[in-house]
Amino acid sequence: IKTKAFQVSQQFVMQTSEYAEIKKYCDQLKIEFLCTPFDLKSVDQLEELNVKRYKVASPDLVDMPLHKKIISTRKPVILSTGMANIKEIKKTVEYYKKSRMRRITLLHCVSNYPCSIKSLNLNVIPKLKKIFNLPVGFSDHSVGNNAAIMAVGFGATIIEKHFTTDKKLPGADHFMSMNPKEFSTYVTSIRDAEKQLGSDKKKVQPEEKKFIIFARKSITL
């Protein structure tokens, strides 16, 4: 959540120059440009753009040639885990760690657009953190803000959300993606949730102190 990033996907046909234009604009706004490669050539193209990290989509969690290519860049990676079980996730994580690559973040994900409330299974987030001892985020394919707010409460460090300028555009996910107004509210809700969590240190808050004087019983002369 603390890293502001704009992600595009190379599943869609674009020229390297077009990605370069988007990255340049992101740099001007001081937003990290992030892209999901779906093949080996795409990794080479992104290396030309000097991206800081890679995101692997859920379908490619089991694509070892792609992982090998990403490992060769020695850059951090975000692994989405939709459609995968613990055994498959463990195999991929171990593949990275054998190559002395430990800058890994996992994304809990349900691969459906949109996914149902009953399938979100947010309790998986702390479980993944415990099993793999890695940062865990949430790839949010649900409708609304509630799932992301709860994910933050479960310790998610990254929130991914699909964004569109027009819900009527053709494609698999535009209709359920957030428009600019919705996304602004979404981000504000997440920031508020972070503030509400605070720390695990139980202490008297400054605004409570004035209530101690008249609210607590005491012996008075």
N, C-alpha and C positions, 0 to 999 in steps of 0.2 A: 504494500500500500504506500510505503514511503517513497518508492521509485515511481515518478511520473513517466509513463511511456505511452507511445502511440504505436500500435501494432498493425501491420498489414500482412496479408498472406500471399505467398507466391504460388498458391494454387490457381490464382487468376493470372491470365497472360498479360504481362506488362514488360516494357523495355527497361533495361537497366537505367537508362536516362530518366525514366519516369520515377523510379524508386529514388534516384539521386535527387530529383527535384523535391520529393516529399521529405527526404532526410534533411535537405538544406533548410526547408521551411521549419521542420521540427527543431533543428539547431538554433534557428533564429528565435524560436519561442522557448528555448531551453527545455525542450521535452525530448526524452530519449526516444530515438527511432528503433523500433523492434520489428522483426519480420520472422515469419514461420516458413522455413524452406521445406519443400516436399520432395526434393531430389538433390543429388550431389552437385549438379551444375548450379543450382540455386545457392548453395553454400559458397561456391566460388564467387558468384555475383555479389553476394552480401559481404564477402571479405574485401572486395574492391571498394565497398562503401564504408568499410571499417566499423561495422556494428560492434557494440560492446558485449552483446550476449545473444544467445539463440533460444527460441521457443520451439519445442517439438510438439506437434499436434497429437491428439489421442490416437488416431489410426496408425501413427508411425512409432508408437512406443516400442513396437517389436521389430522395427526396421533397423537391424544392426549395421548394415553398410552406411546408412545415414548417420547413425550415432558415431561410428568410427570416423567419419569425415568431420563431424562437429568436434569430436575429441581432439583431432589434429590441430584445431585452431587454438586450443587451450583457453577457451573463453567460457564463462559461466553459461549454464543451460537451465531452462525451465521445462520440465517434463509434465505434460498433461496426461492424466491417468484414466480418462473415460474409456469404458468398455473393457478395462483390465482388472485382473484379480491380483492379490498380493504376490503370488508366485511370479507372475509376469513382471510386475513392478520391480521385485527383488532382483530378477535376472538382469534387467536393464541397469539398475543402480549399481549392481556389482560389476557390470561391464565397464562402467565409468570409473569406479573406484580402483579396479585392477590397472587402469591406465593412469592412476594417481590424479584423477579428476574428482574433486570433492565439492566443487562449487555448483551444487545441484539444488534446485528448488522443485518440489513436487506440487502439482495442482490437482486437488480433488475435483472431479468433473463427472457430470452425467451427460452422456452424448445423445441428446435429443433436443429438438428446437420447436417449441420450448419443452423443457422437462417438467414432469408433474411434481407437485409438492411432496407426495409420498415417496418419490424416488430420490430425493435430495440427500438423505442419509448423512447429514452434517457431522454426526458423531465420528465419522471416518477421519476427519481432520486431526483431532488429537491422537487417534490411533496410528495414523501414518507418521506423525511426529515421534511417537514413542518407538515404533518399530524401526524406523530408518534414521532417527536422530538428525533429521534435515528440516530446513524451513518448509512449511507447507502453505499453499495458497488455495484459492477457490476460483475455478472457472465457472462463472455464473450464467447458466442457460435458463434460469427460471424467469418468471414474470414478476416485476415489482422489486422492492428494496429489501424485504424482510430477510431473505436468505443471506444476502451479503452482510447485513448487520449482525446476524447470528454467527456467520462464519468468522467475523472479526472477534466476536466473543469467544470462539473456540480456538483462537490463536492464528488465524490466517494472516500471512504477511504480504500476500499479493491478491488483488481482486481483478479478475479479467471479466469484461462485459462487452458484448457486441454493440456496436454503435453505427447509426445510419443517419443520413441527412433526409431520407425519404423512405417511409415504411412501405410505399407502393412500388419501389424498385423491384425488378425481377431478381430472383435468387432464393436460396433455401432459408435465409434467416433475417432478411430485411424486415419482414412483417412483425417479428418479435424482438427486434433490436431497439435500443433506446434512441430517441431523437435528442437534439441538443438540450432542450428544456428538461426532459426527463433525466438525462445523464447528469445535468447540473444538480438536480435534486438528489440523485443517487449518490454523487460524490459527497455532498453536504451531509447526508445521512450517515455515511461511513465515517467521516471526520468527527461527527458528533458522537458516534459509537466509540471511537478511539478515546475521546476525552472522557466519556462516561466510565470506561473501564478503569482509567487511572492506573494505580499500582496495587500490588498485593500487600502493601504496608498499611496496617490498621493504625490510624492516628487521628487525633482531633483536628478537624478541618478548621481553618481560620474563621470561617463564617459560623461555626458552631460555638466558639468560645463565649460569645456574648450571652448565649442561652444557659451556660453553666451557672451563672450568677443567680438567676431567678428560678431556674427549672429544677435544680437539684436541692434535695433537703439538706439542711445544715443547722448546727447549733449557733444561735445568734444572741448576743447580749445587747 
